[in-house]
Each structure stands twice: as C-alpha cells, then as structure tokens.
Amino acid sequence: MDDKITLFLDDGRELECEILTIFEADGQDYIALLPTGPEYEESGDVFLYRYSEDENHEPILDNITSDEEYEIVDEAFDEWLDANEYDEIVDEEELDFNN
C-alpha cells in the first residue's frame, strides 16, 4: 500500500492525502487521511472514510453517513492516536535512557 492517496473532490479538484492508518471500528474497516494541500497545512484536519478494497486490491472509500457511525469511528481513531502518542513517548524515553 502507498503512503498517499488522491481524493477526487466534488468540485473537480484533486487533493493528495497521507494515509495515517487503516483501523477497525465496530466490525468495519476505516481509513484516516491527512490532507497535504496548502489550505490544510496548519488545519490539523483528518478525513475519516469507510475503507475496503476491490478484487484488484484497489482502495474503495465510502462516506460515513450517520452521526452515530461517525462518533464510533472518531472514538476509535482517538484511541489509535492515544496509543501512537504513547508509543512515541516510550520510544523517545528509551532513546534518552540509552544516551
């Protein structure tokens, strides 16, 4: 899988995004994308979509259509963020300890 994916927006523009992670929530796979366009540089926006792959292993992204589903996905993504921040802190402490 590539580190980046291109979204084709409704207004015809293309937006390149970094793939942060693919994760599971409530039995469904989701993808978290960080947009890399200049208008998003400082925004901290993350896009969340339902994720699957076709028979050729090409990604399929679907919009999250309900508030209830979005809350479940957002909470799962927050947990992923918390775990990764913890992992980064532990790695940094190990580096400092070894010096």
Buried (B, 14 or more C-beta within 10 A) or exposed (E): EEEEBEBEEEEEEEBEBBBBEBBEBEEBEBBBBBBEEEEBEEEEEBBBBBBBEEEEEEBEBEEBEEEEBEEBBBEBBEEBBEEEEEEEEEEEEEEEEEE
